[in-house]
């Protein structure tokens, strides 16, 4: 997965600038980003502070890890089921 070139604290500061009255086109020009990135960040991180953002990222990583574990166990169960059902 591609990582952002903006850190979590930088994203929060950009969103705060917008809340303080800076326009979106000015912010995009100043920080060298697209308006789509800004609106995506605002929908995802709007109203958060740095600690909440860090916690959300930790939960996303844990969720990704658990999904991978589940997929591996399901595959093992399907393989075992196929072996049991086969008539030798």
VOBABA-557021 format. One line per field, with one value per atom (N, C-alpha, C, O, CB): residue number from 0; residue in three letters; atom name; x, y, z. Coordinates in Angstrom, 3 decimals. Each point is the difference from the previous one (the first is absolute). Glycine has a CB too. Example, Ala and Ser with C-alpha at 12.3 -4.5 7.8 and 13.67 -1.06 7.14 Angstrom:
% residues 2
num	c(0,0,0,0,0,1,1,1,1,1)
residu	c(ala,ala,ala,ala,ala,ser,ser,ser,ser,ser)
atome	c(N,CA,C,O,CB,N,CA,C,O,CB)
u	c(13.190,-0.890,0.900,1.036,-2.928,1.542,0.820,-0.770,0.509,0.675)
v	c(-5.690,1.190,1.200,-0.019,-1.154,2.223,1.190,1.090,1.108,-1.736)
w	c(7.800,0.000,0.000,0.665,0.581,-1.966,0.060,0.730,0.169,-2.314)
//
This chain:
% residues 88
num	c(0,0,0,0,0,1,1,1,1,1,2,2,2,2,2,3,3,3,3,3,4,4,4,4,4,5,5,5,5,5,6,6,6,6,6,7,7,7,7,7,8,8,8,8,8,9,9,9,9,9,10,10,10,10,10,11,11,11,11,11,12,12,12,12,12,13,13,13,13,13,14,14,14,14,14,15,15,15,15,15,16,16,16,16,16,17,17,17,17,17,18,18,18,18,18,19,19,19,19,19,20,20,20,20,20,21,21,21,21,21,22,22,22,22,22,23,23,23,23,23,24,24,24,24,24,25,25,25,25,25,26,26,26,26,26,27,27,27,27,27,28,28,28,28,28,29,29,29,29,29,30,30,30,30,30,31,31,31,31,31,32,32,32,32,32,33,33,33,33,33,34,34,34,34,34,35,35,35,35,35,36,36,36,36,36,37,37,37,37,37,38,38,38,38,38,39,39,39,39,39,40,40,40,40,40,41,41,41,41,41,42,42,42,42,42,43,43,43,43,43,44,44,44,44,44,45,45,45,45,45,46,46,46,46,46,47,47,47,47,47,48,48,48,48,48,49,49,49,49,49,50,50,50,50,50,51,51,51,51,51,52,52,52,52,52,53,53,53,53,53,54,54,54,54,54,55,55,55,55,55,56,56,56,56,56,57,57,57,57,57,58,58,58,58,58,59,59,59,59,59,60,60,60,60,60,61,61,61,61,61,62,62,62,62,62,63,63,63,63,63,64,64,64,64,64,65,65,65,65,65,66,66,66,66,66,67,67,67,67,67,68,68,68,68,68,69,69,69,69,69,70,70,70,70,70,71,71,71,71,71,72,72,72,72,72,73,73,73,73,73,74,74,74,74,74,75,75,75,75,75,76,76,76,76,76,77,77,77,77,77,78,78,78,78,78,79,79,79,79,79,80,80,80,80,80,81,81,81,81,81,82,82,82,82,82,83,83,83,83,83,84,84,84,84,84,85,85,85,85,85,86,86,86,86,86,87,87,87,87,87)
residu	c(unk,unk,unk,unk,unk,unk,unk,unk,unk,unk,unk,unk,unk,unk,unk,unk,unk,unk,unk,unk,unk,unk,unk,unk,unk,unk,unk,unk,unk,unk,unk,unk,unk,unk,unk,unk,unk,unk,unk,unk,unk,unk,unk,unk,unk,unk,unk,unk,unk,unk,unk,unk,unk,unk,unk,unk,unk,unk,unk,unk,unk,unk,unk,unk,unk,unk,unk,unk,unk,unk,unk,unk,unk,unk,unk,unk,unk,unk,unk,unk,unk,unk,unk,unk,unk,unk,unk,unk,unk,unk,unk,unk,unk,unk,unk,unk,unk,unk,unk,unk,unk,unk,unk,unk,unk,unk,unk,unk,unk,unk,unk,unk,unk,unk,unk,unk,unk,unk,unk,unk,unk,unk,unk,unk,unk,unk,unk,unk,unk,unk,unk,unk,unk,unk,unk,unk,unk,unk,unk,unk,unk,unk,unk,unk,unk,unk,unk,unk,unk,unk,unk,unk,unk,unk,unk,unk,unk,unk,unk,unk,unk,unk,unk,unk,unk,unk,unk,unk,unk,unk,unk,unk,unk,unk,unk,unk,unk,unk,unk,unk,unk,unk,unk,unk,unk,unk,unk,unk,unk,unk,unk,unk,unk,unk,unk,unk,unk,unk,unk,unk,unk,unk,unk,unk,unk,unk,unk,unk,unk,unk,unk,unk,unk,unk,unk,unk,unk,unk,unk,unk,unk,unk,unk,unk,unk,unk,unk,unk,unk,unk,unk,unk,unk,unk,unk,unk,unk,unk,unk,unk,unk,unk,unk,unk,unk,unk,unk,unk,unk,unk,unk,unk,unk,unk,unk,unk,unk,unk,unk,unk,unk,unk,unk,unk,unk,unk,unk,unk,unk,unk,unk,unk,unk,unk,unk,unk,unk,unk,unk,unk,unk,unk,unk,unk,unk,unk,unk,unk,unk,unk,unk,unk,unk,unk,unk,unk,unk,unk,unk,unk,unk,unk,unk,unk,unk,unk,unk,unk,unk,unk,unk,unk,unk,unk,unk,unk,unk,unk,unk,unk,unk,unk,unk,unk,unk,unk,unk,unk,unk,unk,unk,unk,unk,unk,unk,unk,unk,unk,unk,unk,unk,unk,unk,unk,unk,unk,unk,unk,unk,unk,unk,unk,unk,unk,unk,unk,unk,unk,unk,unk,unk,unk,unk,unk,unk,unk,unk,unk,unk,unk,unk,unk,unk,unk,unk,unk,unk,unk,unk,unk,unk,unk,unk,unk,unk,unk,unk,unk,unk,unk,unk,unk,unk,unk,unk,unk,unk,unk,unk,unk,unk,unk,unk,unk,unk,unk,unk,unk,unk,unk,unk,unk,unk,unk,unk,unk,unk,unk,unk,unk,unk,unk,unk,unk,unk,unk,unk,unk,unk,unk,unk,unk,unk,unk,unk,unk,unk,unk,unk,unk)
atome	c(N,CA,C,O,CB,N,CA,C,O,CB,N,CA,C,O,CB,N,CA,C,O,CB,N,CA,C,O,CB,N,CA,C,O,CB,N,CA,C,O,CB,N,CA,C,O,CB,N,CA,C,O,CB,N,CA,C,O,CB,N,CA,C,O,CB,N,CA,C,O,CB,N,CA,C,O,CB,N,CA,C,O,CB,N,CA,C,O,CB,N,CA,C,O,CB,N,CA,C,O,CB,N,CA,C,O,CB,N,CA,C,O,CB,N,CA,C,O,CB,N,CA,C,O,CB,N,CA,C,O,CB,N,CA,C,O,CB,N,CA,C,O,CB,N,CA,C,O,CB,N,CA,C,O,CB,N,CA,C,O,CB,N,CA,C,O,CB,N,CA,C,O,CB,N,CA,C,O,CB,N,CA,C,O,CB,N,CA,C,O,CB,N,CA,C,O,CB,N,CA,C,O,CB,N,CA,C,O,CB,N,CA,C,O,CB,N,CA,C,O,CB,N,CA,C,O,CB,N,CA,C,O,CB,N,CA,C,O,CB,N,CA,C,O,CB,N,CA,C,O,CB,N,CA,C,O,CB,N,CA,C,O,CB,N,CA,C,O,CB,N,CA,C,O,CB,N,CA,C,O,CB,N,CA,C,O,CB,N,CA,C,O,CB,N,CA,C,O,CB,N,CA,C,O,CB,N,CA,C,O,CB,N,CA,C,O,CB,N,CA,C,O,CB,N,CA,C,O,CB,N,CA,C,O,CB,N,CA,C,O,CB,N,CA,C,O,CB,N,CA,C,O,CB,N,CA,C,O,CB,N,CA,C,O,CB,N,CA,C,O,CB,N,CA,C,O,CB,N,CA,C,O,CB,N,CA,C,O,CB,N,CA,C,O,CB,N,CA,C,O,CB,N,CA,C,O,CB,N,CA,C,O,CB,N,CA,C,O,CB,N,CA,C,O,CB,N,CA,C,O,CB,N,CA,C,O,CB,N,CA,C,O,CB,N,CA,C,O,CB,N,CA,C,O,CB,N,CA,C,O,CB,N,CA,C,O,CB,N,CA,C,O,CB,N,CA,C,O,CB,N,CA,C,O,CB,N,CA,C,O,CB,N,CA,C,O,CB,N,CA,C,O,CB,N,CA,C,O,CB,N,CA,C,O,CB,N,CA,C,O,CB,N,CA,C,O,CB)
u	c(0.835,-0.835,0.881,0.964,-2.796,1.520,0.794,-0.166,-1.113,0.877,1.350,-0.072,-0.091,0.467,0.843,-1.915,-0.164,1.314,0.781,-3.222,2.675,1.210,-0.234,0.915,-0.214,-1.937,-0.344,-0.140,-0.650,-0.518,1.774,-0.121,-1.375,-0.726,3.230,-2.833,-1.292,-0.134,-1.047,0.997,1.114,-0.054,-0.135,-0.656,2.045,-0.773,-0.105,-1.426,-0.525,2.951,-3.043,-1.381,-0.921,-0.858,1.322,-0.282,-0.814,0.206,-0.958,1.106,1.102,0.254,-0.625,-0.487,2.628,-2.135,-0.634,-1.510,-0.602,2.411,-2.414,-1.436,-0.339,-1.035,0.878,1.034,-0.209,0.076,-0.771,1.746,-0.051,0.109,-1.305,-0.437,2.903,-3.088,-1.265,-1.101,-0.830,1.532,-0.707,-0.985,0.174,-0.964,0.886,1.328,0.287,-0.316,0.140,1.630,-2.189,-0.459,0.757,-0.371,-0.345,1.760,0.732,-0.845,-0.677,2.916,-2.196,-0.781,0.716,1.221,-2.198,0.201,0.546,0.996,1.078,-3.212,1.809,0.989,1.326,1.069,-2.974,1.829,1.231,0.820,1.221,-2.366,0.480,0.706,0.635,1.131,-2.720,0.859,0.523,1.231,0.985,-3.301,2.245,1.132,1.199,1.135,-2.730,1.333,1.063,0.731,1.224,-2.542,0.562,0.594,0.277,0.540,-1.727,0.825,0.291,-0.778,0.572,1.658,-3.523,-0.842,-1.254,-0.264,1.141,-1.633,-1.225,-1.165,0.042,0.831,-1.895,-1.188,-0.704,-0.649,0.381,0.394,-0.601,0.623,-0.702,0.260,1.764,0.666,-0.525,-0.264,2.311,-2.196,-0.489,-1.383,-0.243,1.598,-2.266,-1.361,-0.060,-0.834,-0.009,1.714,0.064,0.461,-0.562,1.055,0.543,0.482,-1.074,-0.190,2.518,-3.029,-1.008,-1.135,-0.522,1.111,-0.973,-1.071,0.470,-0.783,-0.197,2.254,0.515,0.473,-0.249,0.906,0.022,0.632,-0.610,0.496,1.563,-3.107,-0.582,-0.439,-0.694,-0.034,1.120,-0.375,0.867,-0.271,-1.987,3.286,0.886,1.217,0.394,-1.172,1.355,1.305,1.032,-0.357,-0.643,2.252,1.070,-0.128,0.272,1.210,-1.887,-0.097,-1.113,0.165,0.698,-1.990,-1.077,0.409,-0.343,-1.330,2.404,0.461,0.964,-0.067,-0.220,1.172,0.945,-0.735,0.333,1.422,-2.750,-0.774,-0.769,-0.076,-0.127,-0.361,-0.733,0.931,-0.375,-1.224,2.799,0.953,0.404,0.162,0.677,-0.673,0.330,-1.121,0.255,1.126,-2.620,-1.140,-0.105,-0.339,-0.850,1.473,-0.016,1.055,-0.259,-0.569,2.022,1.067,-0.389,0.224,1.477,-2.287,-0.431,-1.100,0.007,0.598,-1.536,-1.072,0.553,-0.456,-1.095,2.524,0.632,0.671,-0.105,0.471,0.322,0.687,-1.004,0.228,1.632,-2.964,-1.010,-0.695,-0.298,-0.036,0.077,-0.609,0.909,-0.466,-0.762,2.532,0.958,0.026,0.026,1.357,-1.390,-0.016,-1.258,0.068,1.276,-2.486,-1.260,0.046,-0.431,-0.789,1.740,0.071,0.890,-0.326,-0.033,1.475,0.900,-0.671,0.122,1.845,-2.670,-0.667,-1.142,-0.217,0.829,-1.331,-1.094,0.558,-0.587,-0.766,2.484,0.633,0.432,-0.186,0.960,-0.199,0.401,-1.213,0.066,1.870,-3.041,-1.210,-0.555,-0.451,-0.061,0.535,-0.489,0.877,-0.507,-0.424,2.239,0.912,-0.256,-0.048,1.778,-1.895,-0.280,-1.321,-0.101,1.391,-2.286,-1.305,0.114,-0.606,-0.524,1.897,0.194,0.704,-0.344,0.435,0.888,0.744,-0.905,0.050,2.073,-2.952,-0.903,-1.039,-0.332,0.680,-0.869,-1.052,0.499,-0.784,-0.370,2.443,0.523,-0.039,0.253,1.227,-1.799,0.007,1.307,0.245,-2.828,3.370,1.300,-0.143,0.983,0.184)
v	c(-1.166,1.166,1.231,0.073,-1.307,2.185,1.210,0.868,0.226,-0.308,0.553,0.854,1.455,0.392,-2.068,2.454,1.422,0.722,-0.394,0.274,1.169,0.777,1.023,0.721,-1.048,0.385,0.894,-0.816,-1.045,2.643,-1.124,-0.688,0.290,0.885,-0.737,-0.917,0.185,1.408,0.636,-3.083,2.918,1.336,1.079,1.016,-1.838,0.615,0.970,0.036,1.072,-1.449,-0.777,-0.064,0.740,0.775,-2.985,1.969,0.683,1.508,0.764,-2.783,2.451,1.449,0.625,1.129,-1.475,-0.361,0.505,0.134,0.993,-2.069,0.074,0.068,1.132,0.651,-3.113,2.689,1.115,1.342,0.911,-2.300,1.512,1.238,0.296,1.149,-1.532,-0.659,0.184,0.423,0.847,-2.555,1.124,0.374,1.452,0.672,-3.050,2.850,1.382,1.006,1.204,-2.078,0.420,0.918,-0.017,0.732,0.621,-2.154,-0.071,-0.760,-0.968,1.038,0.370,-0.667,-1.253,-0.117,2.320,-3.124,-1.280,0.187,-0.594,-0.515,1.919,0.174,0.596,-0.383,0.677,0.640,0.581,-1.040,-0.054,2.266,-3.035,-1.043,-1.018,-0.437,0.751,-0.683,-0.981,0.546,-0.712,-0.221,2.184,0.628,0.113,-0.284,1.564,-0.869,0.207,-1.300,-0.014,1.919,-2.992,-1.265,-0.974,-1.081,1.395,0.051,-0.852,-1.298,-1.075,2.070,-0.897,-1.198,0.272,1.138,-1.821,-0.358,0.171,0.295,-0.311,-1.238,2.147,0.281,-1.301,-0.076,2.312,-3.261,-1.306,-0.581,-0.576,0.170,0.557,-0.478,0.734,-0.606,0.047,1.870,0.790,-0.460,-0.208,2.158,-2.112,-0.391,-1.428,-0.300,1.858,-2.433,-1.362,0.023,-0.688,-0.208,1.704,0.136,0.585,-0.452,0.741,0.718,0.661,-0.958,0.025,2.166,-3.039,-0.955,-1.081,-0.504,0.944,-0.793,-1.077,0.488,-0.660,-0.522,2.327,0.460,1.270,0.511,-1.555,1.560,1.247,-0.082,-0.942,1.405,0.510,0.042,-0.841,-0.077,0.487,-1.037,-0.830,0.801,0.980,-3.050,1.612,0.525,-1.101,-1.092,2.671,-1.299,-0.933,-1.342,-1.041,3.001,-1.957,-1.263,-0.894,-1.216,2.391,-0.569,-0.793,-0.559,-1.130,2.534,-0.610,-0.440,-1.179,-0.961,3.303,-2.264,-1.086,-1.269,-1.092,2.761,-1.530,-1.148,-0.646,-1.225,2.297,-0.245,-0.519,-0.794,-1.064,3.006,-1.433,-0.717,-1.328,-0.997,3.185,-2.205,-1.250,-1.022,-1.180,2.460,-0.816,-0.904,-0.518,-1.165,2.388,-0.382,-0.443,-1.069,-0.982,3.237,-2.071,-0.997,-1.317,-1.069,2.903,-1.757,-1.211,-0.708,-1.226,2.269,-0.283,-0.576,-0.702,-1.087,2.872,-1.173,-0.595,-1.327,-0.986,3.293,-2.318,-1.203,-1.114,-1.158,2.586,-1.083,-0.994,-0.563,-1.193,2.364,-0.331,-0.479,-0.989,-0.995,3.156,-1.885,-0.901,-1.343,-1.057,3.033,-1.930,-1.231,-0.815,-1.221,2.360,-0.470,-0.684,-0.675,-1.143,2.807,-0.955,-0.565,-1.238,-0.983,3.273,-2.253,-1.154,-1.196,-1.125,2.680,-1.330,-1.095,-0.580,-1.211,2.275,-0.209,-0.473,-0.875,-1.026,3.097,-1.662,-0.795,-1.366,-1.017,3.130,-2.135,-1.270,-0.907,-1.206,2.358,-0.557,-0.792,-0.565,-1.145,2.560,-0.646,-0.479,-1.130,-0.969,3.248,-2.154,-1.058,-1.283,-1.088,2.813,-1.593,-1.174,-0.647,-1.227,2.259,-0.235,-0.520,-0.770,-1.062,2.977,-1.396,-0.682,-1.336,-0.985,3.199,-2.244,-1.238,-1.052,-1.175,2.493,-0.886,-0.941,-0.546,-1.183,2.401,-0.384,-0.413,-0.902,-0.755,2.868,-2.045,-0.814,-1.485,-0.377,2.295,-2.723,-1.442,-0.552,0.102,-0.247,-0.411,-0.520,-1.382,-0.619,2.066)
w	c(0.000,0.000,0.000,0.762,0.436,-2.027,-0.120,1.251,0.473,-2.985,3.026,1.181,-0.421,-1.069,2.404,-0.474,-0.273,0.252,0.866,-0.250,-1.374,0.252,1.097,0.397,-2.772,2.863,1.098,1.280,0.006,-1.591,2.659,1.282,0.595,-0.455,0.837,0.641,0.658,0.577,-0.122,0.652,0.093,0.605,-1.068,0.230,1.686,-3.091,-1.090,-0.550,-0.299,-0.278,0.447,-0.480,0.965,-0.422,-0.708,2.416,1.020,-0.079,0.107,1.391,-1.685,-0.058,-1.249,0.059,1.211,-2.382,-1.227,0.209,-0.408,-1.007,2.048,0.265,0.968,-0.134,-0.275,1.381,0.950,-0.721,0.301,1.561,-2.808,-0.769,-0.726,-0.061,-0.218,-0.273,-0.689,0.975,-0.330,-1.368,2.888,1.001,0.440,0.367,0.394,-0.806,0.402,-1.097,0.220,1.276,-2.666,-1.028,-1.310,-0.918,2.752,-1.965,-1.269,-1.020,0.344,0.865,-2.453,-1.037,-0.484,0.101,-0.793,0.172,-0.468,-1.149,0.039,0.662,-1.731,-1.079,0.487,-0.477,-1.095,2.520,0.540,0.750,-0.145,0.320,0.623,0.740,-0.943,0.214,1.692,-2.940,-0.955,-0.722,-0.200,-0.100,-0.079,-0.673,0.951,-0.384,-1.099,2.708,0.996,0.339,0.132,0.804,-0.796,0.449,-1.142,0.233,1.914,-3.381,-1.151,-0.005,-0.181,0.142,0.234,0.014,-0.831,-0.387,2.684,-2.560,-0.771,0.936,1.190,-2.976,1.231,0.812,0.379,1.044,-2.182,0.291,0.314,1.269,0.832,-3.286,2.601,1.211,1.221,1.038,-2.369,1.196,1.133,0.421,1.189,-1.961,-0.177,0.344,0.544,0.854,-2.615,1.277,0.522,1.461,0.852,-3.174,2.595,1.377,0.897,1.129,-1.978,0.347,0.816,0.342,1.114,-2.177,0.102,0.293,0.967,0.805,-3.065,2.179,0.830,1.366,1.009,-3.086,2.124,1.235,0.576,1.003,-1.821,0.220,0.466,1.447,0.382,-2.694,3.127,1.404,0.911,1.199,-1.969,0.244,0.827,0.431,-0.632,-0.564,2.298,0.361,-0.263,-0.442,2.206,-1.498,-0.366,0.721,-0.598,0.185,1.676,0.744,-0.556,-0.096,2.144,-2.410,-0.600,-1.354,-0.345,1.550,-1.965,-1.311,0.144,-0.768,-0.129,1.871,0.239,0.414,-0.462,1.124,0.204,0.459,-1.159,-0.094,2.364,-3.144,-1.144,-0.921,-0.492,0.640,-0.378,-0.852,0.627,-0.704,-0.177,2.223,0.686,-0.171,-0.239,1.905,-1.540,-0.161,-1.428,-0.207,2.026,-2.802,-1.393,-0.242,-0.696,-0.003,1.270,-0.151,0.653,-0.567,0.520,1.249,0.688,-0.793,-0.112,2.323,-2.755,-0.798,-1.238,-0.351,1.181,-1.486,-1.179,0.375,-0.730,-0.260,2.131,0.459,0.316,-0.351,1.276,-0.266,0.348,-1.237,-0.053,2.228,-3.158,-1.242,-0.706,-0.555,0.333,0.242,-0.629,0.734,-0.631,-0.121,2.095,0.790,-0.294,-0.138,1.934,-1.889,-0.283,-1.369,-0.151,1.585,-2.420,-1.357,-0.020,-0.664,-0.317,1.699,0.041,0.672,-0.485,0.551,1.037,0.706,-0.832,-0.002,2.187,-2.883,-0.857,-1.121,-0.342,0.873,-1.101,-1.047,0.534,-0.668,-0.445,2.314,0.604,0.214,-0.238,1.361,-0.671,0.240,-1.300,-0.024,2.022,-3.069,-1.289,-0.536,-0.564,0.091,0.648,-0.447,0.784,-0.575,-0.046,1.937,0.826,-0.402,-0.038,1.925,-2.180,-0.409,-1.311,-0.146,1.313,-2.117,-1.276,0.182,-0.654,-0.479,2.017,0.242,0.631,-0.366,0.641,0.677,0.670,-0.961,0.064,2.081,-3.035,-0.921,-1.128,-0.575,1.116,-0.864,-1.085,0.385,1.144,-1.883,-0.237,0.228,-0.596,-1.202,1.154,0.879,-0.433,-0.463,-0.407,1.964)
//
